[in-house]
């Protein structure tokens, strides 16, 4: 198949097969091709352009499952997929920041098609998101570093009041000590 032709776009076809008992039946079979080097190239180009595995896999004539399986077993292809994803993300961020800093131009015309006015439009929501990403003062959630100290009382669930608990367990053994934070080693 020449490189400039698209890969197969139909995914399934009906094929007649003969069973072991001699009867004929129609079987639906996949027409997708294997993920060869050419298909990998098509996938990577589409994935870096659109950032969607399913869309890129379809353009390459394979399933997303096939692509994911190849990502796991073919380290070089997996690394190329990560690079394509980063390329897409970089393009997306570049476009986002271009809209934030340069805005878009809105042109108004009269009924004769003459330009009446031009206006620079800045996407306020994108500016807000950019601020939240880079300045914690604009974030909705704040992180606090809080230290709490105190004791722990373990009591059975069938105790209805503190007086009831003291009557039943007041003479019990008291264990005193300091709680220590566990390590995450």
N, C-alpha and C positions, 0 to 999 in steps of 0.2 A: 504494500500500500504506500503510495507516495506520501511524503511528509506534509504536503500542503492540503491533503484531503482530510476532512474530519473523520474521527473514529465512528464506529457504529453507534447510531442513536437509538435504535430499537433494542430493548433489553432481552426480550423473550421471543421464541418462535415455537410453533407447534410442529412436532415431528411424529411420524407414524413409526411405532415399534411393535415387534412381534414378541409376545410373552412366551414362556417356556411351554405352555399348553397349546401354542399355535394360534391363539387369538390375537388380532391386531387391535391396538388402542393408540390414542393420541397422547403424547407426552409433551409437556411444556418444558423447554430447556433454555438455559441462559445463553445468550449470544455474546456475552461479554468476553473480551480477550484478557489474557493474562497481563499482569503488570510488568511489561518488558521495559527496556531502557527508554524507548520512544514514549511509551505511556507515562513513565515516571517524569520525563521532561515536560509533557503536556500537563500532568498533575501539578508539578512544582510551579510552572508558569501561571496556571490558573489560581493556585493556592496563594501565591505571593500577590496576585492581583486582587482577589476577592476575599481571602481569609476564611473561606468556607470549605471544609473537607468534602462534604457531600457533593457540592457543586463541582469542585475540582475533580473528584473521582469520576463523576458522570461524564465530564468533558474528556477524561482519559479513557473512558469505556470500561471502567471497573467499578466495583462497589467500594464504599467507604471501609467496610470490613477488610477487604483485600488490602487496601492502603494501610490500615492500622496494623495488620499482620506483617506486612513488609517493613513497616517502621520498626517493629520489634526485632525482626530477624536480620535486617540489613542495616547495620550501624551507619554506613555512609548515607543511605537514603534517609534514615531517621534524622541525622544531623542536617541534611539538606532541607527536610521538612521544617525543622526548628528554625533554620535560617530564613526560609520562605515566610514562616509565621512572623518572625521579627521584622522582615522587610515590609509585610503588610501593616503591622502595628506602627512602624516608623512612618509609613505613608499616611496612615490615619491620623497620627499625632501631628504630623506636619500640616495636614489639611485643617485640623482642628485649631491649631495655633495660628494659622494664616487667617482663618475666619475671626478669631479673637482679636488679633492685632490689626488686620487690614480691613475686616468687614466685607460687605458686599455692596454693590452699587445698585440702587433702585432707580430706574429711569421711568418717568411719567411722560406720556404722549398726549397730544390733543387729538381731536377726531380726524384731523387731516394727516396724522402721522408725524407731526413735528414735535421735537423734544420740548417739553414744557419745563421740566425740572429734573435734577438728579439729586439723589440723597444717599448718604453713606449709612448703611444699616449694620449695627454691631449686635451679635447674638448675646443678649444679656445672660441667658441660662448657661451658655458655654463659658462666658467670662466668670460666672459664679463657680462653676465646676473647676475651672483652672485655678481660681483663688483657693478653693477648698483643698485642692491637691498640693498647693505649695505654701499655704499659710494657715497654721492651725487655728488662728483667731477666727477664721471663717467656717470652721468645721462645726457640725451640729453636735457631735459627740466629743467629749473631753475625756482625757485619760487622767486619772488621779492616782497618786501613790499613797495608799492609806495603810497604816499599821494598826492592828487591833490586838489588844491583849485582854485576857480574862480567863476565867475558869470554865470548866465544863461540868454539868451535873447530869448524870445518867439516871433516869427514873423509869420504872415500869409504866406501861401505858394505862394500866387499870387504876392508877391513883387519881382521885378526883380533885384533891386540893393539897396545898403545902402542909396543912395540919394533918391530913390523912397520911401523907408521906412521912412526916416526922414521927407520928404515932407508930407507924409500922417499921421504919428503917432508921430512926433517929439514933439508935445505939450502934449502928453498923460501923464497919471499918472505913476510915477516911484515908485515901491515898493522896499524898501531896507530892508535888514536884513541878518541874517546868516542862512545858511542851516545847519540843524542838522541831524546827522546820526540816522536812526530809530533803535529801539531796537528789538531784536528777542525773546522777552519774550513770 
